[in-house]
Structure formats: structure tokens, C-alpha cells
């Protein structure tokens, strides 16, 4: 299970691309697994882009907003930039995964989660 070593950070919310490509699927699967492991709470990225007030307010009040994008187009990050909301951490789920070619297996998902955990300063507990 993942946990935040620096859990005194306050409210952390994760958001994910769920695009049609395999890389969007990977971003979504990483997001769902981290959320299930109680790494952070999750919220709806599309609601940020749609300017739904409750979602935007939650993002503005969060101590950390972490966005997982499926490709370098970075739609998720652009949603935050367009609203002027800080995106504390941004990840593009490349990590050796080729858009349109690499199968998204449990092993690939776990490998990407391990790499993201290392970058976020997470620990296994």
C-alpha cells in the first residue's frame, strides 16, 4: 500500500486523463490504484475543465493537486492552467510505454506506480 511519507502536507487530490489511447488508460489505472490505496483522494478532471464550481473550489483549496496525463498533449495540466489553479505535480505516463502500442498490464501499472511513488517521496507501508 502506498502512503505519503510527508502526510502533514494536508489535502492532496489526484486527477487523471482517461483518454482513448492505451496511455490514457494507463493514467486512469494508475490514478485508480493510488486512490484505492488511499494515497490521496481523487476528483474529476473533466469537472475542472467544465468549470463546475464545487470541483474548482476543491482544487483551489487543496494543498496539492497531482495530475496524471496519458500523453504529452497534457490536457489535464492545461485544464488547471486555464483556471489558474496550481498543479503541484504533473506526470505524463510515458515510462517506456508507447502510445498505441504497449499493452497495459498489471505489471506495467505497478512499474509506473513505483516510479511515480519514488518521484513523489512516497513509501510502502
C-alpha positions, -999 to 999 in steps of 0.1 A, spaced: 0 0 0 12 35 -8 13 62 18 26 97 19 58 100 39 51 137 43 15 132 53 15 166 71 11 182 36 -27 185 41 -52 178 14 -39 160 -17 -62 154 -47 -52 134 -77 -68 137 -112 -64 116 -143 -67 116 -180 -89 88 -192 -83 93 -229 -90 68 -256 -53 57 -261 -36 30 -241 -17 57 -224 -49 74 -212 -60 40 -199 -26 37 -180 -30 71 -164 -65 62 -153 -54 28 -139 -25 44 -120 -49 70 -106 -75 44 -95 -49 22 -78 -33 51 -59 -67 63 -49 -77 27 -37 -45 25 -17 -56 58 0 -26 77 -13 -48 107 -18 -84 115 -26 -94 116 -63 -116 141 -81 -130 146 -116 -106 162 -141 -135 168 -166 -153 188 -139 -123 211 -137 -124 217 -174 -162 222 -173 -157 248 -147 -181 232 -122 -178 254 -91 -176 228 -64 -148 209 -81 -129 241 -90 -132 253 -54 -119 220 -40 -89 221 -64 -82 258 -54 -83 249 -17 -62 217 -19 -26 218 -7 -16 195 -36 -31 188 -70 -15 159 -88 -24 154 -124 -17 122 -144 -18 128 -182 -18 100 -207 3 118 -233 24 149 -239 -6 169 -251 -12 172 -213 -49 181 -214 -52 176 -177 -25 201 -169 -39 225 -193 -73 224 -175 -55 236 -144 -35 262 -162 -67 276 -179 -83 280 -145 -52 295 -129 -51 266 -103 -17 253 -92 -9 218 -104 16 208 -78 28 177 -96 23 166 -132 31 132 -146 29 121 -182 26 83 -182 54 75 -207 78 55 -186 87 32 -216 50 29 -227 45 37 -263 12 53 -273 -10 30 -293 14 1 -290 22 -11 -254 -3 -34 -237 -14 -20 -203 -9 -50 -180 -9 -51 -142 29 -53 -143 31 -21 -164 7 -4 -140 27 -14 -109 60 -4 -125 46 31 -133 32 34 -98 66 25 -83 83 52 -105 57 78 -95 59 69 -59 97 74 -60 92 109 -75 66 119 -50 85 107 -20 60 80 -11 68 50 8 55 15 11 37 7 43 
